[in-house]
Amino acid sequence: DVPEGPSDEITRLGATLNDMLDAQARSAERQQQFIDDASHELRTPLSTLSAEIDVALRKPRTSEEHEATLRRLAADTSRLVGLTENLLALGPLGSTVPDVKAVGGADVIAAAARRARGQLNGDGARKVEVRAPDDLVVHADRALLERALSNLVDNAVRYGDGAITLAVAPLEGLGEPAAILSVHDQGAGIDAGFLTHAAERFRQAESSRAGPGAGLGLSLVDAILAAHRGQLRICSAGRHHQQPTSDPALARVPCAHPADGTTISLLLGPDDDQV
């Protein structure tokens, strides 16, 4: 620790070094916690795969039984691949700078809409609606932005109900290219007690634990927004939650979306100097 005394260059240098060491210690702690959590989450699907294979090899089986086993293994493997991809994406986000460029807002929304329609697979009870002006430009890393929207679409298809609305609009009053992208569904929504935890790593609501996923989707979206100095908002059934943002102007933007269902919003500020 730097002793108290007159504020000279040595004192300021010592304080700076202390701050740097504290930041490194916090970073190391977060990394270790992430490794521990990831190890735990990977252990379960790998153990399931191993058990399925052991059971299948214990006795002769018909071709139909082998096919059923292979289908279960394929589903487990697909979930494991998705978990691994999210872990690999989350890892470097805290230390890399997004490749920010001018991106057509309608283009990224259209790509997300195609993904949603493909997953709904012709379900007549559920529609995909798009609200995106053709000339709106946002400044973002396109690959990361599309990944964030893909995660939101996956959640809306898996856990939502009714129509899915994908939208992009300018953020009035903040100047170009500030924009808000959102995914809305008409499902029952997120439990009030879980709303503030929804973007935490490896956290899942009780209603979704029986399904696929490991609770990394929204945490990945939040990390992508943080890398852009943007903000993630999770609003459901009239309740609102804002993730922290380094841009105070974004925090002051009021929510504007349907009162029912769930709306996940991605706010991007006017970061012109990144382009």
C-alpha positions, 0 to 999 in steps of 0.5 A, spaced: 500 500 500 502 507 498 502 511 505 498 517 506 502 523 505 503 529 500 501 527 493 507 527 489 509 523 482 511 517 486 505 517 490 501 517 484 505 512 481 504 507 487 496 509 486 496 507 479 500 501 480 496 499 486 490 500 481 493 495 476 495 490 480 487 490 483 485 490 476 489 484 474 487 480 481 480 481 479 481 479 472 485 472 474 479 471 479 474 472 474 478 467 469 478 462 474 471 462 476 469 462 468 474 456 468 471 452 474 464 453 471 466 451 464 469 445 467 462 443 471 458 445 465 462 441 460 463 435 465 455 433 465 454 432 457 460 428 456 458 424 462 452 423 458 455 421 452 459 416 455 454 413 459 449 412 453 455 409 449 456 404 455 449 402 455 449 401 447 455 396 447 452 392 453 448 387 449 446 386 442 441 391 439 436 391 433 438 396 428 432 400 430 435 401 437 441 403 434 438 408 430 434 411 436 441 411 440 445 415 435 439 420 435 440 421 442 447 421 441 447 426 436 442 431 440 447 431 446 453 432 441 449 438 438 448 441 445 455 440 447 458 443 440 453 449 442 456 450 449 463 449 446 462 455 441 459 459 446 465 458 451 470 460 445 466 466 443 465 468 451 473 467 452 476 473 448 470 478 448 473 481 454 480 483 451 479 484 444 476 490 440 470 489 435 471 490 428 466 495 427 464 498 421 458 501 417 452 495 417 445 495 414 440 494 419 435 491 415 440 486 413 442 483 419 435 483 421 433 479 415 438 474 417 435 473 424 428 473 421 431 467 416 434 463 422 427 464 426 423 462 420 428 456 419 427 454 426 419 454 426 419 450 420 413 452 417 409 452 424 403 456 422 401 458 429 407 462 429 409 468 425 416 472 424 415 479 423 420 484 421 420 492 422 427 495 419 428 501 414 432 499 408 436 505 409 438 505 416 446 504 418 448 501 424 456 501 427 458 494 429 462 488 428 457 484 423 459 477 425 458 479 433 452 483 432 449 477 428 451 472 433 447 476 438 441 476 434 441 469 433 442 467 440 436 472 441 432 468 436 434 461 438 431 463 445 424 466 442 423 460 438 425 455 444 421 459 450 417 464 447 410 463 443 406 467 438 409 472 433 416 473 433 418 481 431 425 483 429 426 490 429 431 496 428 430 503 429 434 509 430 435 512 437 432 519 437 436 524 440 443 521 440 445 522 433 447 517 428 449 511 428 445 510 434 440 505 434 436 499 437 435 492 435 430 488 438 427 481 438 420 480 441 415 474 442 408 473 445 410 468 450 409 468 458 415 471 459 421 471 464 419 470 472 420 477 475 425 474 480 430 471 475 430 477 470 436 481 474 440 474 473 438 472 466 444 475 463 449 471 468 453 466 466 450 459 467 444 461 470 437 458 467 430 459 469 427 454 472 422 453 466 428 452 461 432 447 465 429 441 462 430 444 455 437 444 451 442 450 453 447 451 458 445 459 460 450 462 456 446 465 451 444 472 454 451 472 457 454 472 451 449 477 448 451 482 454 458 481 453 458 483 445 454 489 447 459 491 452 465 490 447 461 495 443 460 500 449 452 498 448 447 496 452 443 489 453 435 490 456 431 485 458 424 486 459 418 482 460 411 482 462 411 489 464 418 489 468 424 492 465 432 490 467 438 494 464 445 491 464 450 496 466 453 500 460 459 505 460 455 510 456 450 514 460 447 516 454 444 509 453 442 508 460 437 514 459 434 512 453 426 510 455 424 503 454 419 503 448 416 496 446 409 492 447 407 491 454 406 484 454 411 478 452 418 479 452 423 484 449 430 483 448 433 490 446 440 491 443 442 499 444 448 501 440 451 508 441 454 513 436 461 511 436 463 514 430 470 514 432 470 506 432 469 506 424 
